[in-house]
Amino acid sequence: MNDAPPTPLSAGTVPEAFQRTVAQHGDKVALRNIDGSVSLTWSELDARVRSIAAGLAAAGLGKGDTIAMLLPNTPECHQVDFAAVHLGAIPFAIFNSSPAEQIAHQLSNADARFVVTEQAFLPKVLEAASQLDGQIETVIVVDGEAEGTTSLAAVEAGADASFDFDAAWRAVTPDDLVTLIYTSGTTGPPKGAQWSHRTVMAEQRALDAALPLPVDGIISFLPMAHAGGRITAHYMSLGYGATITACPDMKEVPVALATSRPDAFFSVPRLWEKLQVAIEAMIAGQPDEQRVALQEVVDLGLERVRAVEAGSGVPADEAAALVERHDAILDRITPLLARLGLDNIKAAFVGGAPSSPELSQFFRAVGVPMLEAYGLTEGSLNVFNRVEDYKTGTAGKPLPGVEVKLAEDGELLCRAELNFSGYRKQPEATAEALDADGWLHTGDIATIDEHGFIKIVDRKKEIIITSAGKNMSPANIESAVRGESSLVGQVVAIGDARSYVTALITLDPEAAPVHAKNLGLEGLSLEELVASPVLLAEVEGIVDRANKRLHGNEQIKKFTVLGSAWLPDTDELTPTAKLKRRVIHVKYADEIEGMYA
């Protein structure tokens, strides 16, 4: 007879999972900020959630209502979100960088009457609210008071002592909505993807069946408006009561890593690339003997990674010998990983944007088990490599419970409880994405090999067709170049309706000084570096090496190195670091045309 209490992961809803986590891990730290000045156990977090929920209920928030958040990843952000779902309400986040017009669009589409924000974003929140003819009833500020708003403390003080918190969360069902995720809007105004509690809990169970979920800690730094930010921090903490370290600014992630030493960490490729640069720089900065010893770890590790991955063709005994040799020297690099807070990682995830295979190979070589993965707002994170079953350059295999198949044109189709419930107020767009048989049409062209590994080729709408009628993937070309050197920041392949392929290339702002020093160009700015014949020759060598890995018609014939760095949430990149190809083509039209003159 098994008298063990039901696990959080077997719960049907997020509040039910939360309450089970509180019951089983009450004294464990649940939520903290980077310096530890705020630190709440699960029992203490539960008290905060109950207080905020009671206040929100008294203010008029109830089951099925939406509540918007324009907040960085602070403890309050997590508290408000958990409080709202206990009421059966639907909290959703808006990217903090959004202009007032876009904020107004999302508030309108979501029918939100409540907005929770902080002083820094209040002016544009009020501007957005003013465009909605009184729809917004209450603006709640978490860090003080302001005219025309209500403080979070005042909301809590207005609670009704007779409010039945437990009855509220017990009334929530698996098919009720838990959040909205607004798409990045690269193909028009952002659409509100609706997730149910069933979606979220099925995702966490599927992850747990395939991967080591965090037990110690996780860092919340990807925006809560991002699917990955919710899945791999906010919700993932519930499975085993992992501590959430709230990191409100991506620039503070290195400090958050060092202070929290998480056992699981998910990030978009850009941050992993920065961490790789940091490790390489630390190795390069060691005295000769130590540097050689550390480089041996990396080099032998790369041999190991390529030998043991699925389909390598390396005999099992040879692969086992490499593993044994590498394991014997791997602890040499542990002190460097510890300085970055990476020495406790049991599973590292990379996704959200295309990454080069060399990125995951490098981290596996230094002992960080990086897992390439795939997901989308409408289908959650649904394809993963496994710690002991992986193939570099692929997204991995479907998670348990996820069915996949390819359409005639190669589009990846997915069916699972992980799929979204539809776009808010857009039945036609929903029908295009989710067919009558439950298959999600991802818009991504993919291949599936004989071992079941899925490789994402490119976005269906972004395939380049040259003037000669050749179809090719810009992402594949770009990945080949980025994978040759950490010097390269971003690459945009050009070639649609053209006779040959060209590329715009930017330098990585962190790696550039390291490479510049090695090239005898120390102290030069990015603008000065891109004018240097020595640097341009280095980039030309990178492109030449990449071209050897590409088909003849994919090879880059000309390139332009730009003297600026592209950062997330700018003209060139979305908040999640995806390329805004249309904007780039317009903004750099002169540079592009110059390569075809």
C-alpha positions in Angstrom: 0.0 0.0 0.0 1.4 3.4 -1.0 0.5 6.2 1.4 2.8 8.7 -0.3 1.1 12.1 -0.9 0.1 13.0 -4.5 3.0 14.7 -6.3 2.8 18.3 -7.6 3.4 17.1 -11.1 0.3 14.8 -11.0 -1.9 17.8 -10.3 -4.5 18.9 -12.8 -4.0 22.7 -12.3 -1.3 25.1 -11.4 -2.8 26.2 -8.1 -3.3 22.5 -7.1 0.4 21.8 -8.0 1.4 25.0 -6.0 -0.5 23.8 -2.9 1.1 20.4 -3.1 4.5 21.9 -3.4 3.8 24.1 -0.3 2.7 21.0 1.6 5.7 18.9 0.7 8.5 21.6 0.6 7.1 24.3 3.0 10.5 25.0 4.7 12.5 25.1 1.4 13.3 28.5 -0.1 10.9 29.1 -2.9 11.7 32.6 -4.2 14.6 34.9 -3.7 16.2 37.9 -5.3 19.9 37.9 -6.5 21.5 39.2 -3.3 19.2 37.2 -1.0 17.7 40.3 0.7 14.3 38.9 -0.3 14.0 35.2 0.5 10.7 33.3 1.0 10.1 29.7 1.8 7.3 27.9 0.0 5.1 28.4 3.2 6.0 32.1 3.2 5.3 32.5 -0.5 1.9 30.8 0.0 1.1 33.4 2.7 2.0 36.2 0.2 -0.1 34.6 -2.5 -3.1 34.2 -0.2 -2.8 37.9 0.8 -2.5 39.2 -2.7 -5.3 36.9 -4.0 -7.7 38.0 -1.3 -7.0 41.7 -2.2 -7.4 41.1 -5.9 -10.7 39.3 -5.3 -12.0 42.2 -3.2 -11.0 44.5 -6.1 -13.1 42.5 -8.5 -10.8 40.0 -10.1 -12.4 36.6 -10.5 -12.5 33.4 -12.4 -12.0 33.9 -16.1 -10.9 37.5 -15.8 -7.6 38.6 -17.3 -4.9 40.7 -15.5 -1.9 42.1 -17.3 1.5 42.5 -15.9 4.2 44.9 -17.1 7.0 44.0 -14.7 10.6 42.8 -14.8 11.3 39.4 -13.3 11.0 40.5 -9.7 9.6 38.5 -6.7 6.4 40.5 -7.0 5.9 39.3 -10.6 5.8 35.7 -9.5 3.7 36.4 -6.5 1.0 38.3 -8.5 0.9 35.6 -11.2 0.5 32.7 -8.7 -2.1 34.7 -6.7 -4.2 35.4 -9.9 -4.2 31.7 -11.0 -5.5 30.7 -7.5 -8.6 32.8 -8.3 -9.0 31.1 -11.7 -8.0 34.4 -13.3 -5.7 34.6 -16.3 -2.5 36.6 -15.7 -0.4 37.5 -18.7 2.7 39.5 -19.2 3.6 42.2 -21.7 7.2 42.7 -22.8 8.4 45.7 -20.8 9.9 47.2 -24.0 6.5 47.4 -25.7 5.4 50.9 -26.8 2.1 52.2 -25.6 0.3 51.4 -28.8 1.2 47.7 -28.6 0.4 47.6 -24.9 -3.1 49.0 -25.7 -3.5 46.3 -28.4 -2.8 43.5 -26.0 -4.9 44.9 -23.2 -7.8 45.4 -25.6 -7.5 41.9 -27.1 -7.3 40.3 -23.6 -10.2 42.3 -22.2 -8.0 43.2 -19.3 -9.5 45.4 -16.6 -6.4 45.2 -14.3 -2.8 46.1 -15.0 0.1 45.5 -12.5 3.2 47.5 -13.1 6.0 49.5 -11.5 6.9 53.2 -11.5 9.4 52.8 -14.4 6.7 51.7 -16.9 3.8 53.6 -15.5 3.7 56.5 -18.0 3.3 54.2 -21.0 0.8 52.0 -19.1 -1.3 55.1 -18.4 -1.0 56.2 -22.0 -2.1 52.8 -23.2 -5.0 52.8 -20.8 -6.1 56.2 -22.0 -6.6 54.8 -25.5 -9.1 52.2 -24.3 -12.2 54.2 -23.3 -12.3 53.3 -19.6 -11.7 49.5 -20.1 -8.8 49.6 -17.6 -10.4 49.9 -14.1 -7.4 49.5 -11.9 -3.7 50.1 -12.3 -1.7 48.5 -9.5 1.8 49.7 -8.8 4.1 47.3 -6.8 6.8 49.8 -5.8 5.0 52.7 -4.2 2.1 55.1 -4.9 1.2 57.3 -7.9 -1.8 59.4 -8.8 -4.6 57.5 -10.5 -3.2 54.1 -9.4 -3.5 51.8 -6.4 -0.5 50.3 -4.6 -0.1 46.6 -4.2 -0.1 47.1 -0.4 -3.4 49.0 -0.6 -4.9 46.1 -2.7 -3.9 43.6 0.0 -5.3 45.9 2.8 -8.6 45.9 1.0 -9.1 42.2 1.3 -12.3 40.7 2.8 -11.5 38.6 5.8 -14.2 36.1 4.8 -12.8 35.4 1.4 -12.5 31.6 0.8 -9.2 31.2 -0.8 -9.2 27.4 -0.8 -12.7 27.3 -2.4 -11.5 29.6 -5.2 -8.5 27.5 -6.3 -10.3 24.2 -5.9 -12.9 25.5 -8.4 -10.2 25.9 -11.1 -10.4 23.1 -13.8 -7.7 21.7 -16.1 -9.4 23.2 -19.1 -9.6 26.7 -17.7 -7.0 29.2 -19.1 -3.9 29.8 -17.1 -2.2 32.5 -19.2 -1.9 34.2 -22.6 1.4 34.4 -24.5 1.4 37.1 -27.2 3.5 36.1 -30.2 6.4 38.2 -31.2 4.5 39.8 -34.0 7.1 39.3 -36.8 4.2 38.6 -39.2 1.7 41.2 -38.0 0.2 42.3 -34.7 0.9 39.9 -31.9 -1.7 37.1 -31.5 -2.7 36.0 -28.0 -2.0 32.3 -27.7 -4.1 30.8 -24.9 -2.7 28.2 -22.6 -4.9 26.0 -20.3 -3.8 24.5 -17.0 -3.8 21.2 -18.8 -1.3 22.6 -21.3 1.1 23.7 -18.5 0.9 20.6 -16.3 1.2 18.2 -19.3 4.3 20.1 -20.3 5.9 19.7 -16.9 5.0 16.0 -16.7 6.5 15.4 -20.2 9.7 17.2 -19.3 10.0 15.2 -16.0 9.6 11.9 -17.9 12.6 12.8 -20.2 14.9 15.2 -18.4 16.3 16.0 -14.9 14.0 18.7 -13.7 15.5 21.2 -11.1 15.5 20.2 -7.5 17.9 22.9 -6.2 17.2 26.1 -8.2 16.3 27.8 -11.4 16.8 31.4 -12.5 13.9 33.5 -13.7 15.3 36.0 -16.2 13.6 35.3 -19.5 10.5 37.6 -19.6 7.2 36.1 -18.3 5.8 37.3 -21.7 8.1 34.6 -23.3 6.9 31.0 -23.4 10.3 29.7 -22.3 10.4 32.1 -19.3 7.2 30.6 -18.0 7.9 27.0 -18.7 11.5 26.8 -17.6 11.3 28.9 -14.4 7.9 29.9 -13.1 6.1 26.6 -13.7 9.1 24.3 -13.6 9.8 25.3 -10.0 6.7 23.5 -8.9 7.8 20.0 -9.7 10.3 19.5 -6.9 10.1 22.8 -5.1 13.2 24.3 -6.8 14.1 27.8 -5.6 13.4 30.6 -8.1 16.0 33.3 -8.2 14.3 36.4 -9.7 16.6 38.2 -12.1 15.0 41.5 -13.4 17.8 42.4 -15.8 19.5 40.0 -18.3 22.7 41.8 -17.6 22.6 40.5 -14.1 22.3 36.8 -15.1 26.1 36.1 -14.6 25.7 37.4 -11.0 22.5 35.4 -10.5 24.3 32.2 -11.8 27.2 32.7 -9.5 25.1 33.3 -6.4 22.5 30.6 -6.9 24.3 27.8 -8.7 21.2 26.4 -10.3 20.9 22.7 -11.3 18.9 23.5 -14.4 19.3 26.5 -16.7 17.4 27.5 -19.9 18.5 30.3 -22.1 18.3 31.6 -25.7 21.6 31.0 -27.6 22.8 34.6 -27.1 23.5 34.2 -23.4 25.1 30.8 -23.9 27.4 32.3 -26.5 28.5 35.0 -24.0 29.2 32.3 -21.4 31.3 30.4 -23.9 33.3 33.6 -24.6 33.8 34.0 -20.9 35.1 30.4 -20.5 37.4 30.8 -23.5 38.7 34.0 -22.1 39.4 32.5 -18.7 41.3 29.6 -20.3 43.3 32.0 -22.5 44.2 34.1 -19.5 45.8 31.2 -17.6 49.6 30.6 -17.3 50.9 28.4 -20.1 50.9 25.1 -18.3 47.4 25.5 -16.9 46.1 26.8 -20.3 47.4 23.8 -22.1 45.8 21.5 -19.5 42.5 23.2 -19.7 42.5 23.2 -23.5 43.1 19.5 -23.4 39.9 19.1 -21.5 38.0 21.1 -24.3 39.7 19.3 -27.2 39.3 15.8 -25.7 35.7 16.7 -24.7 34.8 17.6 -28.3 36.2 14.3 -29.4 34.0 12.6 -26.8 30.9 14.5 -27.7 31.1 13.7 -31.3 31.9 10.0 -30.6 29.1 9.2 -28.3 26.3 11.0 -30.0 23.6 9.0 -31.8 24.7 7.9 -35.3 28.3 8.8 -34.9 29.6 5.5 -36.3 32.3 5.4 -33.7 32.7 1.8 -32.2 31.3 1.5 -28.7 34.7 0.5 -27.2 36.4 3.5 -28.7 33.7 5.9 -27.5 33.9 4.3 -24.0 37.7 4.9 -23.9 37.2 8.5 -24.8 34.6 8.9 -22.1 37.0 7.4 -19.5 39.9 9.6 -20.6 37.8 12.7 -20.6 36.2 12.0 -17.2 39.7 11.6 -15.7 40.6 15.2 -16.5 37.2 16.9 -16.5 37.6 18.2 -12.9 40.4 20.5 -14.1 37.8 22.9 -15.5 35.4 22.7 -12.6 36.9 25.7 -10.8 36.3 27.9 -13.9 32.7 26.6 -14.2 32.2 27.3 -10.5 33.3 30.9 -11.0 30.4 31.3 -13.5 27.9 29.3 -11.4 27.7 26.5 -13.9 29.2 23.7 -11.8 25.9 22.3 -10.4 24.1 22.1 -13.8 22.4 18.8 -14.4 20.5 19.9 -17.5 21.2 23.0 -19.6 18.7 23.9 -22.3 19.2 26.1 -25.4 16.3 27.2 -27.5 14.0 30.1 -28.5 16.2 30.9 -31.6 18.5 29.0 -33.9 21.8 28.0 -32.4 24.9 26.5 -34.0 25.7 22.8 -33.3 29.2 23.9 -32.1 27.6 25.7 -29.2 26.1 22.6 -27.5 29.3 20.6 -28.4 31.4 23.1 -26.5 29.4 23.1 -23.4 29.2 19.3 -23.3 32.9 19.2 -23.8 33.4 21.2 -20.6 31.0 19.2 -18.6 27.8 21.2 -18.9 25.1 18.8 -20.4 23.5 21.1 -22.9 20.4 20.0 -24.6 19.3 21.5 -27.9 15.5 21.7 -27.9 12.6 23.0 -30.0 9.3 24.6 -29.1 6.9 27.3 -30.1 4.4 29.5 -28.3 1.5 27.4 -29.7 3.1 24.0 -28.9 5.1 24.6 -25.8 8.6 23.1 -25.5 7.9 19.7 -27.1 11.1 18.3 -28.7 14.3 17.7 -26.7 17.6 16.0 -26.8 18.3 13.8 -23.8 21.3 13.9 -21.5 22.4 10.4 -22.7 20.6 10.3 -26.1 21.4 13.3 -28.2 22.4 14.3 -31.7 24.1 17.6 -32.2 22.5 19.9 -34.7 19.0 18.5 -34.1 16.3 19.5 -31.7 16.1 16.0 -30.4 13.2 13.7 -30.1 9.5 14.4 -29.2 8.8 14.5 -25.5 6.6 11.6 -24.2 3.0 12.1 -25.3 4.0 14.3 -28.3 3.1 12.9 -31.7 4.9 14.4 -34.7 4.7 13.9 -38.5 5.8 15.8 -41.6 3.4 17.3 -44.1 3.9 16.8 -47.8 5.9 20.1 -48.0 8.1 19.1 -45.0 6.2 21.2 -42.4 6.4 19.8 -38.9 3.1 18.9 -37.4 2.6 18.2 -33.7 -0.2 16.8 -31.6 -0.3 16.7 -27.8 -1.9 18.1 -24.7 1.0 20.5 -24.8 -0.7 22.4 -27.7 -2.3 25.7 -27.0 -6.1 26.2 -26.9 -6.2 28.7 -29.7 -5.7 32.4 -30.5 -7.8 34.8 -28.5 -10.7 36.1 -30.6 -9.1 34.8 -33.8 -11.0 31.6 -34.8 -9.7 31.7 -38.4 -6.1 32.0 -37.4 -6.7 29.2 -34.9 -8.1 27.0 -37.6 -5.1 27.6 -39.8 -2.7 26.6 -37.0 -4.7 23.8 -35.3 -6.6 21.5 -37.6 -9.7 19.5 -36.9 -7.7 16.4 -36.0 -5.6 18.3 -33.4 -2.4 18.6 -35.4 -0.6 21.9 -34.8 0.9 23.3 -38.1 4.2 24.8 -36.8 5.2 26.7 -39.8 8.7 25.1 -39.5 10.2 22.9 -42.2 11.9 19.9 -40.6 13.4 16.5 -41.3 13.2 13.4 -39.1 16.0 10.9 -39.3 16.0 7.1 -38.9 16.6 7.4 -35.2 13.7 9.8 -34.7 15.8 13.0 -34.2 14.1 16.1 -35.6 16.1 18.8 -37.3 14.5 22.2 -37.9 15.5 23.4 -41.4 13.9 26.8 -41.4 10.7 28.8 -41.1 8.4 27.9 -43.9 7.9 31.5 -44.9 11.7 32.3 -44.7 13.0 29.8 -47.2 15.3 31.6 -49.8 14.5 30.8 -53.5 17.2 32.1 -55.7 16.7 33.5 -59.2 17.7 30.1 -60.5 14.9 28.5 -58.5 17.1 26.9 -55.8 15.4 26.5 -52.4 17.7 26.9 -49.3 17.5 27.7 -45.6 19.0 31.0 -44.5 19.1 29.6 -40.9 21.3 26.7 -42.1 23.7 29.1 -43.8 23.8 31.5 -40.8 24.4 28.7 -38.4 27.4 27.4 -40.4 29.1 30.8 -40.1 28.3 31.4 -36.5 29.5 28.0 -35.6 33.0 28.7 -37.0 33.9 31.3 -34.4 32.7 33.1 -31.4 33.8 36.4 -33.1 30.6 36.3 -35.1 27.6 37.8 -33.4 24.8 37.7 -36.0 24.6 36.6 -39.6 21.8 37.4 -42.1 21.9 35.4 -45.3 20.5 37.3 -48.3 19.6 35.6 -51.6 15.8 35.6 -52.3 15.3 36.2 -56.0 19.0 36.9 -56.4 21.7 35.0 -58.4 23.9 34.3 -55.4 24.0 34.4 -51.6 25.5 37.2 -49.6 25.5 38.0 -45.9 25.4 40.8 -43.4 27.6 40.0 -40.4 28.0 41.6 -37.0 30.7 41.0 -34.5 30.0 39.7 -31.0 30.7 42.6 -28.7 32.1 40.4 -25.9 34.2 38.2 -28.1 35.5 40.9 -30.4 38.1 42.4 -27.8 39.4 38.9 -27.1 39.9 38.1 -30.8 41.2 41.6 -31.5 43.9 41.1 -28.9 45.0 37.9 -30.5 45.1 39.7 -33.9 47.2 42.6 -32.6 44.3 45.0 -32.7 43.8 45.6 -29.0 41.9 48.7 -28.0 40.0 49.3 -31.3 36.3 50.0 -31.2 33.8 47.8 -33.2 33.7 50.5 -35.9 37.5 50.6 -36.1 37.8 46.8 -36.1 35.4 46.4 -39.1 37.6 48.8 -41.1 40.8 46.8 -40.3 42.1 44.6 -43.2 43.4 42.1 -40.6 40.0 41.7 -39.0 38.2 41.5 -42.4 40.7 38.7 -43.4 39.8 36.9 -40.2 36.1 37.1 -41.0 36.8 36.0 -44.6 38.6 32.9 -43.2 35.5 32.2 -41.1 33.2 32.5 -44.1 35.5 30.3 -46.2 35.5 27.6 -43.6 31.7 27.8 -43.3 31.3 27.6 -47.1 33.1 24.3 -47.2 30.2 22.9 -45.1 27.6 24.2 -47.4 26.3 23.2 -50.8 27.6 25.2 -53.8 24.4 27.2 -54.2 24.3 28.0 -50.5 27.8 29.3 -50.3 28.3 33.0 -49.4 29.9 34.9 -52.3 30.1 38.3 -50.7 29.6 39.7 -47.2 29.6 43.0 -45.4 30.7 43.3 -41.8 28.7 45.9 -39.9 30.2 48.2 -37.3 27.4 47.8 -34.8 26.2 45.2 -32.3 22.6 43.9 -32.6 20.9 43.4 -29.2 17.6 41.9 -28.3 14.5 44.1 -28.6 16.1 46.5 -31.1 15.4 47.3 -34.8 17.1 44.1 -35.8 16.1 41.6 -33.2 12.9 40.6 -31.4 12.9 40.6 -27.5 13.8 36.9 -27.8 16.7 37.6 -30.2 15.1 36.3 -33.4 16.1 38.2 -36.5 13.6 40.7 -37.9 14.4 39.9 -41.4 12.1 42.3 -43.1 13.3 45.2 -41.0 16.9 44.3 -41.6 16.3 44.1 -45.4 14.9 47.6 -45.4 17.4 49.2 -42.9 20.4 47.8 -44.6 19.1 48.0 -48.2 22.1 50.1 -49.4 24.7 47.6 -48.0 22.7 44.7 -49.5 22.5 46.3 -52.9 26.2 47.1 -52.8 26.9 43.4 -52.7 25.0 42.8 -55.9 26.2 45.9 -57.8 
